[in-house]
Amino acid sequence: MSSGIPGVSWTEVSARRLERTRLAAPSDSDDPASVVAALCGVHAQVLSAAELSVGIRIAGATRADVREALWQRRSLVKMFGPRGTVHLLPTTDLPLWIGALSSIPTSASPFPAHVRMTPEQTEEVVAAIGQVLADAELTIDELSDAVVEATGPWAGDLVMPAFQGMWPRWRQAITLASHRGVLCFAPNRGRKVTYTNPRRFLPAFEPLEAGTAQAELAHRYLHAYGPATAQNFAQWLNAPRGWATELFRSLEGKIEQVDLAGTACWVNTGDTRMPSTPPRGVRLLPYFDAYVVAGRPRELLFPGRAAGRALAPSGQAGNYPVLLIDGTVAGVWHQRRSGRRIHLTVEPLEELTAAHLGALREEAERVGAVLEGRPELTVGTVTTGPHA
């Protein structure tokens, strides 16, 4: 145990995180936007997984409620968020997220010199993106044509290696444009993704000052996922560790340390209360659920065989949907949809007790309700590989 600071157990931390991430029990009072705010964003590269992540946390919710919040009510926005990956974020929190994401130091460009844009070209592209999307919803090809017309032929040079060809030069700036608050996703046009400007839904918002936004984001992260280290926070954001260490140092007096498994970790000052009851419940979490992506230490969240079965070799979590028992990863699962039937295969890493099996059946029904289908549960081996 780290000397001079109070200790907390993994059992206590699990119970606390389950409560704060709305997994202890579905909420009767939250809506999709407040759940996403509590989770500090929801990974949405696979939008159906994001719908399930949000839906299972709200009593009586379905995927339709999440879609309505995103595309009709606009209380959610889909954009490039933490780690440069696609996320759902609350629209009213855009000043916070843009203030933080646009000011976090970035690593050097991975592209060779002949591919990279100059800082001036990057700024020109970001400005063009914001302008052409100000009152439009464009496919990537339409956006590309508009950006090239607004900047110059150099922006359209096909120099970026892509999945099955080459992308135009300007696309290096698409994540930055989102982090600057001028690009987000709009509803698909058929099967084609479209983009627009989030200022259409929150006009004239001003990003929070960088230091204020970074500090507030750290506080929110610690509330949901603490106790945690500065390194944990950096990994969650894919930000430089040195920057995160300095940020936590600047919060002296506003955060305090506790000992978790021999490591000095941080919580918000005065926020040291832990639940009096141990973590309970069986949950089926989809791809890249926030609970596992942000959850550390990995060796406690993914104990024993769970690490080899449900984590990437790099330690990345989320590539597999996971079975969560009492706050800890205890297996993996997969779903396959056929009309209204949803075939759920759950692979526990240890034999389930009768109580856990009964709770799993209830959870399968809940997943089916969120996805607006009829679940069929099989306990067996998952043969599907990880999500890329």
LONUVO-140662 format. One line per field, with one value per residue (C-alpha): residue number from 1; residue in three letters; x, y, z. Coordinates in steps of 0.5 Angstrom, whole numbers. Layout:
// residues N
seq = NUM_...
type = ALA_...
x = X_...
y = Y_...
z = Z_...
END
This chain:
// residues 388
seq = 1_2_3_4_5_6_7_8_9_10_11_12_13_14_15_16_17_18_19_20_21_22_23_24_25_26_27_28_29_30_31_32_33_34_35_36_37_38_39_40_41_42_43_44_45_46_47_48_49_50_51_52_53_54_55_56_57_58_59_60_61_62_63_64_65_66_67_68_69_70_71_72_73_74_75_76_77_78_79_80_81_82_83_84_85_86_87_88_89_90_91_92_93_94_95_96_97_98_99_100_101_102_103_104_105_106_107_108_109_110_111_112_113_114_115_116_117_118_119_120_121_122_123_124_125_126_127_128_129_130_131_132_133_134_135_136_137_138_139_140_141_142_143_144_145_146_147_148_149_150_151_152_153_154_155_156_157_158_159_160_161_162_163_164_165_166_167_168_169_170_171_172_173_174_175_176_177_178_179_180_181_182_183_184_185_186_187_188_189_190_191_192_193_194_195_196_197_198_199_200_201_202_203_204_205_206_207_208_209_210_211_212_213_214_215_216_217_218_219_220_221_222_223_224_225_226_227_228_229_230_231_232_233_234_235_236_237_238_239_240_241_242_243_244_245_246_247_248_249_250_251_252_253_254_255_256_257_258_259_260_261_262_263_264_265_266_267_268_269_270_271_272_273_274_275_276_277_278_279_280_281_282_283_284_285_286_287_288_289_290_291_292_293_294_295_296_297_298_299_300_301_302_303_304_305_306_307_308_309_310_311_312_313_314_315_316_317_318_319_320_321_322_323_324_325_326_327_328_329_330_331_332_333_334_335_336_337_338_339_340_341_342_343_344_345_346_347_348_349_350_351_352_353_354_355_356_357_358_359_360_361_362_363_364_365_366_367_368_369_370_371_372_373_374_375_376_377_378_379_380_381_382_383_384_385_386_387_388
type = MET_SER_SER_GLY_ILE_PRO_GLY_VAL_SER_TRP_THR_GLU_VAL_SER_ALA_ARG_ARG_LEU_GLU_ARG_THR_ARG_LEU_ALA_ALA_PRO_SER_ASP_SER_ASP_ASP_PRO_ALA_SER_VAL_VAL_ALA_ALA_LEU_CYS_GLY_VAL_HIS_ALA_GLN_VAL_LEU_SER_ALA_ALA_GLU_LEU_SER_VAL_GLY_ILE_ARG_ILE_ALA_GLY_ALA_THR_ARG_ALA_ASP_VAL_ARG_GLU_ALA_LEU_TRP_GLN_ARG_ARG_SER_LEU_VAL_LYS_MET_PHE_GLY_PRO_ARG_GLY_THR_VAL_HIS_LEU_LEU_PRO_THR_THR_ASP_LEU_PRO_LEU_TRP_ILE_GLY_ALA_LEU_SER_SER_ILE_PRO_THR_SER_ALA_SER_PRO_PHE_PRO_ALA_HIS_VAL_ARG_MET_THR_PRO_GLU_GLN_THR_GLU_GLU_VAL_VAL_ALA_ALA_ILE_GLY_GLN_VAL_LEU_ALA_ASP_ALA_GLU_LEU_THR_ILE_ASP_GLU_LEU_SER_ASP_ALA_VAL_VAL_GLU_ALA_THR_GLY_PRO_TRP_ALA_GLY_ASP_LEU_VAL_MET_PRO_ALA_PHE_GLN_GLY_MET_TRP_PRO_ARG_TRP_ARG_GLN_ALA_ILE_THR_LEU_ALA_SER_HIS_ARG_GLY_VAL_LEU_CYS_PHE_ALA_PRO_ASN_ARG_GLY_ARG_LYS_VAL_THR_TYR_THR_ASN_PRO_ARG_ARG_PHE_LEU_PRO_ALA_PHE_GLU_PRO_LEU_GLU_ALA_GLY_THR_ALA_GLN_ALA_GLU_LEU_ALA_HIS_ARG_TYR_LEU_HIS_ALA_TYR_GLY_PRO_ALA_THR_ALA_GLN_ASN_PHE_ALA_GLN_TRP_LEU_ASN_ALA_PRO_ARG_GLY_TRP_ALA_THR_GLU_LEU_PHE_ARG_SER_LEU_GLU_GLY_LYS_ILE_GLU_GLN_VAL_ASP_LEU_ALA_GLY_THR_ALA_CYS_TRP_VAL_ASN_THR_GLY_ASP_THR_ARG_MET_PRO_SER_THR_PRO_PRO_ARG_GLY_VAL_ARG_LEU_LEU_PRO_TYR_PHE_ASP_ALA_TYR_VAL_VAL_ALA_GLY_ARG_PRO_ARG_GLU_LEU_LEU_PHE_PRO_GLY_ARG_ALA_ALA_GLY_ARG_ALA_LEU_ALA_PRO_SER_GLY_GLN_ALA_GLY_ASN_TYR_PRO_VAL_LEU_LEU_ILE_ASP_GLY_THR_VAL_ALA_GLY_VAL_TRP_HIS_GLN_ARG_ARG_SER_GLY_ARG_ARG_ILE_HIS_LEU_THR_VAL_GLU_PRO_LEU_GLU_GLU_LEU_THR_ALA_ALA_HIS_LEU_GLY_ALA_LEU_ARG_GLU_GLU_ALA_GLU_ARG_VAL_GLY_ALA_VAL_LEU_GLU_GLY_ARG_PRO_GLU_LEU_THR_VAL_GLY_THR_VAL_THR_THR_GLY_PRO_HIS_ALA
x = 0_2_4_0_-6_-12_-13_-19_-21_-22_-29_-31_-28_-32_-39_-37_-36_-42_-46_-43_-44_-51_-50_-52_-59_-62_-64_-71_-69_-64_-65_-60_-56_-55_-53_-48_-45_-44_-40_-36_-38_-40_-36_-40_-36_-41_-47_-51_-46_-47_-55_-54_-49_-54_-60_-59_-57_-64_-70_-75_-71_-70_-65_-71_-70_-62_-64_-69_-64_-59_-62_-69_-68_-61_-59_-53_-48_-44_-37_-29_-28_-23_-17_-20_-25_-32_-37_-43_-43_-48_-50_-50_-43_-40_-36_-33_-31_-29_-25_-21_-20_-18_-12_-9_-2_-2_3_7_4_5_5_12_13_10_4_3_0_3_0_-3_-6_-9_-12_-15_-18_-21_-24_-27_-30_-33_-36_-38_-42_-45_-52_-51_-51_-45_-43_-35_-35_-39_-35_-28_-31_-33_-26_-22_-26_-25_-18_-14_-12_-7_-12_-15_-8_-9_-3_-6_-6_-13_-17_-17_-14_-12_-15_-14_-9_-15_-17_-12_-15_-22_-21_-18_-24_-29_-24_-25_-33_-34_-35_-40_-44_-51_-56_-54_-57_-58_-52_-48_-45_-46_-43_-45_-43_-45_-46_-53_-55_-52_-51_-46_-43_-36_-31_-29_-22_-17_-15_-22_-24_-18_-19_-27_-26_-21_-26_-31_-27_-25_-32_-34_-28_-23_-19_-15_-8_-5_-3_-10_-13_-8_-9_-16_-15_-9_-6_2_3_7_2_-3_2_2_-5_-6_-1_-4_-10_-7_-12_-18_-16_-13_-10_-12_-9_-11_-8_-1_-2_-3_-9_-13_-20_-24_-22_-28_-30_-27_-34_-35_-41_-43_-45_-41_-42_-48_-51_-50_-49_-48_-44_-43_-37_-32_-37_-34_-34_-29_-25_-24_-23_-17_-13_-14_-11_-17_-22_-20_-17_-14_-17_-21_-15_-13_-20_-23_-17_-13_-5_-4_-8_-14_-21_-27_-26_-30_-37_-36_-40_-39_-41_-41_-37_-31_-30_-32_-33_-35_-41_-44_-50_-53_-59_-64_-71_-73_-70_-63_-59_-54_-48_-45_-38_-37_-30_-32_-39_-45_-48_-56_-57_-52_-55_-62_-59_-56_-63_-66_-60_-61_-69_-66_-62_-67_-72_-67_-65_-73_-72_-74_-67_-65_-60_-54_-49_-43_-37_-36_-33_-33_-26_-25_-28_-22
y = 0_7_10_16_15_12_5_3_-4_-7_-9_-2_1_-4_-2_5_5_1_6_12_9_7_0_-2_-2_2_9_12_19_19_21_19_25_25_18_20_26_21_16_22_20_14_10_10_7_2_6_0_-2_6_5_-1_2_8_4_-2_4_7_3_2_5_2_4_8_13_14_15_20_24_24_25_29_32_33_33_28_29_24_27_25_25_22_18_21_16_17_18_21_27_31_37_42_40_42_48_43_38_43_47_41_37_42_44_37_37_32_27_29_27_20_22_23_30_30_28_32_39_46_49_54_49_45_52_53_46_47_54_51_45_49_54_49_45_51_50_43_36_33_26_25_26_32_35_33_37_43_43_43_48_53_52_49_43_41_39_34_30_23_22_19_11_8_2_0_6_13_19_26_30_35_29_29_35_32_30_36_40_36_37_45_44_45_38_32_27_28_22_17_19_12_8_14_17_25_31_37_43_42_50_48_45_49_56_61_57_59_53_54_57_51_50_51_45_41_41_40_34_31_32_29_23_22_22_17_12_14_12_13_16_21_16_12_19_20_13_14_21_18_24_25_23_29_33_29_29_37_37_33_37_44_41_41_42_40_32_28_21_14_7_2_-5_-1_4_12_14_20_22_29_32_30_25_19_15_8_4_0_-6_-10_-10_-14_-16_-19_-15_-16_-10_-8_-7_-1_0_6_2_-3_2_7_2_1_-3_-8_-14_-13_-11_-17_-22_-29_-32_-25_-22_-27_-28_-21_-16_-14_-16_-8_-8_-5_-6_-6_-11_-16_-15_-17_-21_-17_-21_-16_-11_-15_-18_-26_-28_-25_-25_-24_-23_-24_-21_-25_-21_-20_-25_-24_-30_-28_-33_-32_-35_-35_-36_-40_-44_-40_-41_-42_-35_-32_-36_-33_-26_-27_-29_-23_-19_-22_-20_-13_-13_-16_-10_-5_-7_-8_-16_-23_-25_-33_-34_-40_-41_-43_-42_-35_-37_-30_-26_-19_-12_-9
z = 0_-2_5_8_4_5_1_-3_-5_-12_-10_-7_-14_-18_-14_-15_-22_-23_-20_-23_-30_-29_-29_-22_-25_-31_-29_-28_-29_-34_-42_-47_-47_-39_-39_-45_-40_-34_-39_-41_-48_-52_-57_-64_-69_-69_-68_-66_-60_-58_-58_-54_-49_-48_-48_-43_-38_-38_-36_-41_-47_-54_-59_-62_-56_-58_-65_-64_-59_-64_-71_-69_-62_-63_-56_-58_-63_-67_-68_-67_-60_-55_-58_-65_-65_-67_-61_-58_-54_-51_-55_-49_-47_-54_-51_-46_-51_-56_-51_-49_-55_-59_-54_-52_-55_-61_-63_-70_-76_-78_-86_-90_-92_-99_-96_-90_-90_-88_-82_-86_-91_-85_-82_-89_-90_-83_-84_-91_-88_-83_-88_-93_-88_-85_-88_-91_-90_-95_-97_-96_-104_-104_-98_-102_-108_-104_-100_-106_-109_-103_-102_-109_-113_-108_-103_-107_-109_-108_-103_-97_-97_-95_-95_-102_-106_-104_-100_-102_-98_-94_-90_-86_-82_-82_-74_-73_-76_-71_-65_-67_-67_-75_-77_-74_-77_-80_-82_-87_-94_-96_-95_-95_-89_-89_-85_-83_-78_-70_-70_-73_-67_-62_-65_-63_-58_-55_-53_-46_-45_-46_-38_-36_-41_-39_-32_-32_-37_-32_-26_-30_-32_-24_-22_-27_-27_-21_-17_-23_-25_-30_-34_-34_-36_-42_-45_-45_-49_-53_-50_-48_-41_-39_-41_-37_-31_-31_-32_-25_-22_-23_-20_-13_-8_-12_-13_-8_-7_-5_-6_-10_-11_-9_-13_-12_-16_-16_-14_-14_-7_-2_-7_-3_-1_-3_-3_3_-1_-6_-14_-16_-23_-30_-36_-43_-45_-53_-57_-54_-48_-44_-37_-40_-45_-39_-34_-30_-28_-33_-29_-24_-29_-34_-29_-31_-37_-39_-41_-46_-48_-48_-49_-55_-55_-54_-48_-51_-49_-53_-59_-56_-53_-45_-40_-34_-27_-21_-24_-27_-34_-34_-41_-48_-52_-59_-63_-70_-72_-77_-78_-71_-68_-64_-63_-57_-56_-49_-47_-40_-37_-31_-30_-28_-22_-22_-20_-25_-30_-28_-28_-35_-38_-35_-39_-45_-45_-44_-49_-54_-52_-53_-60_-61_-62_-60_-56_-56_-51_-52_-47_-51_-55_-59_-65_-68_-68_-65_-68_-72
END
